[in-house]
Structure formats: C-alpha cells, structure tokens
C-alpha cells in the first residue's frame, strides 16, 4: 500500500470530513478513486472512437449539392 498526498481547498476538506465523519477516510477515498477510474475508461474509449470516426471522414467520398439533389429526386419517382 502507498501513501498519496493531495492538496484540496479547505471547504472541500471540511465538507468531506463532515460527510464521512466516523468512517475510514482512506477507504472512502480509495473507493472514490476506483469509481473515477472505472468511469474514465468508457469516456476515453468514446473519445478514441470519435477521433477515429472523424479522422476517416476526410477520406470518404463526398458529393456536391447538385449530385445529392439528383439522387434525392431519382429516389422519389
């Protein structure tokens, strides 16, 4: 087990102490850190997926407005 030191605003420390009075604060912080890690992973994955999709956008063929209008009109008949 390691020791970690954090600097937090005084009001946050006071609120934390009031909220978790009588509890093992190290265990509370460890659980909060576990949650933060598990929530960050899907967020990172979504970011990677978004970047991948947007990077490939420039390589996809594109159509002019006139070409799109022609295709739309042909589908309406």
N, C-alpha and C positions, 0 to 999 in steps of 0.2 A: 504494500500500500504506500502511496506517496502523499505528501502534503502539498497543497496548492494554495497560493495566496492570491486574493482578488482585492482590488480596490473598488468599492461601491459607494455611491452617495450615502450620506448619513441617514437621510429619510428612508432610503430603501433598507438599510441595515436595521433601523428601528422598527419598520413595518414587518420585516422578516422575523425579527426577534419576538414581536408581539404575536404574530400569527402562529409561529411554531414553538411557542413557549412550552417547556417541559418535554420537547421532543429532541431526538438525536439530530442536531442540525447538520452534521456531516452526512448522515444517511439521507436526509431530505435533499441536500444539495446534490449528492450522488444520483439520486433518483431523477431530479430535475435535469441533470446533465445527460442521463441516459435518454430521457424523453426528447431533449433537444437534438441529440444525435440521431435518434430514430425518425424525428420529424424532418431533419435536414436532408436525409438521404433521398426521399422521393422528390423533394424540391430541387435538389441538384440534378436528379435524373430528368425531371421535366425541363430544366434549363438546358441540359445537354441535347435532349430531343428537339427542343425548339430551335437551338442553334443549328443542328443538323438539317432540320427541315428548311429553315430559312436560307442556309448556305446553298442548298441544292436548287432553290427557286431560280437563281440566275442561270442555271444550266438547262432549265426546262424550256421547251419551245413556247413561244408566245405568238399570239395572233393580233392583228390590227383590229381597230374598231370596226372597220368595213368588213373584214373577214368574219368577225363574230356576228355582225348583223345578218350577213348572208347565211351563215349556218343556222341562226335562230329562225330566220324566215323559212328556210327549207324544211325545218322540223315542224312548222305549223301547218303545212299543207296536208 
